[in-house]
């Protein structure tokens, strides 16, 4: 309870400071305004909390790594880190890497030649941590994924420069997705995933979907495919399985949604997935989309806080780095939910403000520990974001 009170008090104080700043500018922040318009100036960062002035913080350089920063999630991640970097006097360097261990490793090796102080990345293998260890003992935080198995997790935890993994609860989220389809009347399911063994997050999503179907005698797995070519599989199933009425893919895309429409599945198949695409609202309205989850860039911001804690005063947030700090996705089950998501998650202010992240840093807030971060995970939802930001977003 103390964490809830502390976080709420800090958030309210920071919101008050932001409102004062906005009032001086003569307007409130409108949905879609640039993140840099609020919360990143010295006044907004400092007023109402005990952290230092931005200019008093040491200049640091961090690497942020993901497959692409041009898709919706990648853009959200980049915007959120750029927003925090302005407030914390950080120089962020964004690196894109190809799928596969060799490409990731080459990207990390290149980044380490640039005198970076730490890395947060959607990647995790012992080889990557070893390279960071042998090139200046650079601290590394895994975000939005986790080690492929427990043995690998233990091997990574043996490195003192590995600060741990923070990821969404992929298994529970996928289970909830199939539950939503089942509740909507689907009984004959198709499941699409990526090549097994490539990404643990997608393996867990597929496993959860199949387990739900096995646990319900009136549900049936019509077909599954792990070629990573979701649209091709769906097109084939549309022609082969007229009884198909429930579809889950371990990731969503515009192409998948368009394939559902162009193959005559509108009104016949209920669809759920993970990763909210730009046109999700339209597909909720057309009835092609039943349920979807997103909001992962909040985990990116938590990864930033875990790294900054270590850089600031050596604080290690995750005590046992062989265990992943799990957080929920944000769930969207209707067009109304989607509108709220767009307003508070896709707004000019990220899901955590600079001041809220500042108060996740032990050097600025001695209340911070692993349980503090667990509490943030426990309450994370669209309703949580709305409650914290409703007075500064119109």
N, C-alpha and C positions, 0 to 999 in steps of 0.2 A: 504493500500500500504506500510505503514511503516513496517508492520510485514514481508511482502515479502522481502523488502530490507534488513531488519535486519537479517532474517533467511538466505537469500542468502549470505550476507556478511560474517556472521559467518561460514556458511558451506564452503565457498570458502577459508577462512583463515584456517579452520581446515583441509580441504582437502590438502592445501599447506603444512601444517605441517606434515600430513600423508605421502605425497609424499617425503618430505625431509627425514623422518624416513625410508621409504622404500628404497630410494636411498642409504642411509647409509648401509642398509642390502643387497644391491646389486640386488634387484628384486622388481617387482610390485606384489601386491597380486593377486593370481590366483583364479578364480572361484572355490569354494569348499575348500580353505584353512581354517584352523581352525580360528574361530573368535578371539581367544586369540593372534593370530600372529600380530595383528594390533590394535591400538587405545586404548589399555588397559594398556600400560606402562605409567609411570609417565611422560616421555617426550612427548608422543603423546597426553596425556590427557591435559597437561598444556600448551604446546606451541601454541601460536596464539590466546589464549582467556584469559579472566580475572578470570577464576576459580582458586581455590587453588590447590596445589599439592595433589595428592591422599593421601599421608601420613598425610596431614594436616586435612583431613576430619575425623570426628568422626566415630568410628566403630559402625555400626548398624546391626541389625538382623531383617529380614523381612520374613514373611511366604507367600508362593505363592501356591495357591490351584487350582487344576483342576482334572478332572475325571481320566486322565492318561497322563503321560509324556512320553509314549512310542510310541504313534501314531505320524503321521507326524506333526500335529498342536502342540501337546503336546511337541514334541521334539524341534520344532521351538521356542516355548515359553520358554522352559527351557534354551536353548542355548542363547536366547536374554537376559534373565534376568541374567544368569551367566556372560555374556559379560559385561553388565552394572554394575553388582555387583563388578567386578574386578576394574572398573574405579572409582566407588563411595565408595570404602572401605566398601562394604556391605557383610554380611554373609547371603546368601539366603538359606532358608529351604523349600524344595518342598514337598507338601503334596498331596496325591491322595485321593479322596473320592468317595464313591458310589453315584449313583443317588438317590435322595430322601432327604427330609429335615433332617430326623433323622441322616443319615450318615454324612451329611455335618456338622451338629451341633456338633456331636461327634468329628469330625476331628478338628473343630475350638477350642473346649474345650480342646482337647489334646495339640494343638499348643500353647494355652495361658499359659500352664504350663512351657513353654520353654523360658520365658522372651523375647518374640519377641517385636519389637518396632512398628510393623504395619503389616497389611495383605492386599494383593491384591488377589482376588479370583473370579472364575467364579461361583458366588453364591450370592444370595441376598434374605434375609428374615428379618423381624424385629427381630425374635428370635436370629438370628446370631449376629446382631448389639447389641442387648441387652446383650448377653453373653460377647461380647468384652467390652461393657461399664462397666459391673460389675466385670471385671477382669483387672483392671488397665486402663480403658478408652482407650483401644488400638484402634488407627485409622484404618479404614477399607475402602477399595476402591473396588467396584464391577467392573469387567471387562468382556467384551464380552457377556454380558447378561444384563438384567434390571429387575426391580421389575415386578411381574406378572400383576399388575394393578395399577391405579393411587392412590387408597386408600392405598395400601401397600407402594407405593413410598413416600407418605406424612407421613406415620407413621415412616418410616426409616429416613426421613429428620429431624424429631424432635430430633434425637440423634446428639449431637455435635461431636461424634467420627466418624460419617458417613461422608466421604468426597465425596460421590456421585458415580455415575455409568458412565462408558465410554464404549460404545458398538458400534458395526457396525449397520448401518441402514438396518435392516433385511427386513423390508417391501419393501423398494425401490429396494433392491437387488433382491429379489424374483420376483418382478414385472418386473424388467429388464430381468430376466432369461426367463420368459414366453414370454416377448416381443421378445427376441432373437429367441425362438423356432417358434413363430408366423411369424417373418420376414423370417425364413428359410423355411416356407411353412406348418408348423404343424397346424392342426385345431381340431383334436380329441385327447383330453388330458387325461392323467392319472396323479394324484397327490398323493404322499406318504408323510406322516408326522409322528411325534411321538404322543404319547397319549396327547390329548388336555388338557391344563391346567398344564402340567408338566414343560414346558419351554416356556417362553414368546417369545423368539427369534424364535422358530420353529412355534409357533402359528401365529406369524406375517408373517412368510414366507408362510405358507399355506393360510392364509387369503388373502395375496397379489395375489397369484396365482389364487385363485378362483375368486377374484374381477376382475382380468384382463379378465378371460374367460367370466364372466357375462357381461362385458362392450363391448365385441366384438360379435355381433350377428352371425357371421360365425364361431365362435369357440364353441366347445362343450366339456363339462366334461363327459368323458366316464366312469371313475371310480375314486374313491378316497379311501384311506385307512390310518388309524391312529393307527395301531397296533404296529408300530415301527419295524415291520418285513418287510423291504422294498423288499428284494430279493424274499421272498415268494409271496408277492403281485404281483410283476412284472411277476414272473413265471406263476401265475394264469391268469393274464391279457393277457399274450402272447397267451395262449390257448383259451381264451374266447372272446377277442375283436380284430378281424383281422383288424378293421379300425383304431386302435390305431396308431397314428403317432407322438405324442408328449408326452414326459415323464419328469416330474419334481419331484425330491425328496428333502426334506428340508435339507438333508445332503448327501454327497457322500461317497462312499467307493469302495475299490477294488472289493468287493463281488457284488455290484450292477452292476458295469461295466462288470464283468464276466458273470453275469446273463443275461444281454442284449445280449451278444455274444452267450452264450450256448443255448438260447431260440429262436435263429433265428431272432432276431430283428435288426441285423446289416443291414443298408441300408433301413430299414422300419420305424424305430422310431428315432426321433431326441431327444437327451437327454441333459438336463441342470440341474445344481445343485450348491451347495455351499460346499466348502472344497475341496481343490485341492489334489488329491491322488498322490502317487508316480508314477503311471503309466498313468497319465492324458495325457502326450505327445503321448504315443502309441495309446491311444483311440481317440485322435484328428486325428492322421494319418489314423487310420482305419475307421474313419467316425462315430464311435459310440458316440462321445462326440461333442456337438455343442457349448456349452458355460458353463463356470464355474467361480466361484468367490472364492477368498481366501485372504491370506495375513493378517489374523486376528492378528498375533503375533505383528504387529505394534501397535495394540490397547493395548496389554499387556505392551509394552514399554511406552505408554502414561500413563497407569495406574501407572506404576513405577514412572514416573515424577510427577504425581499428589500426590502420597504418599510422595515422597522425598521433594517436595515443603513444605508440612506441617511439616515434620520432621526437615527440615533445618531452617525455621524461622517462622513457623506457617501460611504460606500463604495457603489460601483456593482457589483453582483454580475455582471450580464450585460454583458460588454464590447461586444458588438455587438447592439444592441437591435432590429435588423432580423431577427434570428434567434431563433426561439422555443426556450426551454429545455424540452426534451421529457422527460416522465417516463412510466413505465408505469402502466397500471391494475393493480389487483389481480385476478387471474384465479381463478374458481371453476368447477370442472368436475365436482363431485360433491356429494352431501349432506354427506359427511365434510369436504370443503373448506369448505362453507358453515358448518358448525358451528365450524370453526377461525376463519373470518372473523368470525362473530358474537362469538366469545370475545375476539378480539384487536383487531378493528376497530370493533365496535359496543359496546365496553366503556366503563366510566366514565373510562378514560384514553384520550385520542386516540392516533393512530398515532405522534405525536411528543410526548414529555413537554415540560414547560416548560424543564427543564434541557437537554434535547437541542436544542430550538430556541435556547435561550440560547447554546449553543456553536456555533450557525450564525451568530452575530453577530460581525463582525470586531472591534468595539470590546471584546468580551469574550474573543475567541479569535483571535489574529493568524494562525492557520493558515488561516482562512477566505478562500476566493477562489472563482472560478468553478468550478475543478476540484473543489473540495470539494463544491459543489452537484451537479456532474455525478456524483460518486461516490455521493451520496445517491440520485440517480435510478437509477443503475446497479444498486444493491442492493435497491431498494424492492420488497418482495414480502410476502406473508403470512408466509413463513418468516422474513424479516428482522424483521418486527414481533414475531413470536413469540419470536425469539432475544433481542430487546432487553427484552421486557416479561414474559417467562414467569414470572419470580420475583416479580412484583408483581400478577399477575392470576391468580385461581384459577377 
